[in-house]
């Protein structure tokens, strides 16, 4: 299993509003990829919500997890400026994704 960190930042803001850390696996097929998240590994940081709000957000994310692997077809992902990309899932707003630039010490 790999460790992942996902952050959500409101447009125009410089600080993340929500950070999710989790462990999971991915495997690629000819038409997309399959992902599985370890629900027990999930942790949420959302400073504006406080500990009780973070607990509610985490519970909500747990409820949305599929019981098995989740399939995402390549057709839902558009590479914009590598490694940045946009994910367009049916009935959801687009997710604009990019790798954070990390400064070395």
C-alpha positions as CSV (number, residue, x, y, z in Angstrom):
1,X,0.0,0.0,0.0
2,X,1.1,3.5,-0.8
3,X,0.5,6.6,1.4
4,X,-1.3,9.6,-0.2
5,X,-2.1,13.1,0.8
6,X,-4.8,15.1,-1.0
7,X,-5.5,18.8,-0.3
8,X,-8.4,20.9,-1.3
9,X,-7.9,24.6,-1.6
10,X,-10.6,27.2,-2.3
11,X,-9.8,29.2,-5.5
12,X,-8.0,32.3,-4.5
13,X,-6.7,30.9,-1.2
14,X,-3.1,30.0,-0.5
15,X,-3.8,27.6,2.4
16,X,-5.6,24.3,2.2
17,X,-9.1,24.2,3.6
18,X,-9.0,20.4,3.9
19,X,-6.3,17.8,3.9
20,X,-6.9,14.1,3.7
21,X,-4.2,11.5,4.3
22,X,-4.8,7.8,3.5
23,X,-3.2,4.5,2.4
24,X,-4.4,2.8,-0.8
25,X,-3.6,0.8,-3.8
26,X,-4.0,1.4,-7.5
27,X,-3.7,-0.8,-10.6
28,X,-4.0,0.2,-14.2
29,X,-6.0,-1.6,-16.9
30,X,-6.2,-0.9,-20.6
31,X,-9.1,1.6,-20.2
32,X,-8.5,3.1,-16.8
33,X,-7.4,2.4,-13.3
34,X,-8.8,0.7,-10.2
35,X,-8.3,2.2,-6.7
36,X,-8.9,1.0,-3.2
37,X,-8.6,3.2,-0.1
38,X,-7.9,1.7,3.3
39,X,-10.7,3.3,5.3
40,X,-9.0,2.7,8.6
41,X,-6.0,4.7,7.4
42,X,-7.9,7.9,6.6
43,X,-7.3,11.1,8.6
44,X,-8.7,14.6,8.0
45,X,-7.3,18.0,8.9
46,X,-9.7,20.9,8.5
47,X,-8.6,23.7,10.8
48,X,-11.7,25.9,10.3
49,X,-14.0,23.0,11.3
50,X,-12.2,22.0,14.5
51,X,-12.1,18.5,15.9
52,X,-15.8,17.9,15.8
53,X,-16.2,19.2,12.3
54,X,-13.2,17.0,11.2
55,X,-14.9,14.0,12.7
56,X,-18.1,14.7,10.7
57,X,-16.1,15.2,7.4
58,X,-14.2,12.0,8.0
59,X,-17.4,10.1,8.6
60,X,-18.9,11.5,5.5
61,X,-15.9,10.4,3.4
62,X,-16.1,6.9,4.9
63,X,-19.8,6.7,3.8
64,X,-18.8,7.6,0.2
65,X,-16.1,4.9,-0.1
66,X,-17.0,2.0,-2.3
67,X,-16.9,-1.5,-0.6
68,X,-14.5,-2.8,-3.3
69,X,-12.2,-1.2,-5.9
70,X,-13.4,1.9,-7.7
71,X,-12.9,2.1,-11.4
72,X,-12.0,5.5,-13.1
73,X,-11.9,5.4,-16.9
74,X,-9.0,7.4,-18.6
75,X,-11.7,9.3,-20.5
76,X,-12.6,11.2,-17.3
77,X,-9.0,12.6,-16.9
78,X,-7.6,15.4,-19.1
79,X,-3.9,16.2,-18.8
80,X,-3.6,20.0,-18.9
81,X,0.0,21.0,-18.1
82,X,1.8,17.9,-17.0
83,X,1.7,16.8,-14.3
84,X,-1.4,18.9,-13.7
85,X,-4.8,17.4,-14.8
86,X,-8.6,17.8,-14.5
87,X,-10.9,15.0,-13.5
88,X,-14.5,15.2,-14.8
89,X,-16.8,12.8,-13.1
90,X,-20.5,12.6,-14.1
91,X,-22.8,14.8,-11.9
92,X,-19.8,16.4,-10.1
93,X,-17.9,19.7,-10.6
94,X,-14.5,19.2,-12.2
95,X,-11.5,18.6,-9.9
96,X,-8.4,20.6,-10.8
97,X,-5.3,18.6,-9.6
98,X,-1.7,19.5,-9.5
99,X,1.4,18.4,-7.7
100,X,2.5,20.7,-5.0
101,X,6.0,22.1,-5.3
102,X,8.0,21.0,-2.3
103,X,11.0,22.9,-1.2
104,X,14.0,20.9,-0.1
105,X,15.6,21.8,3.3
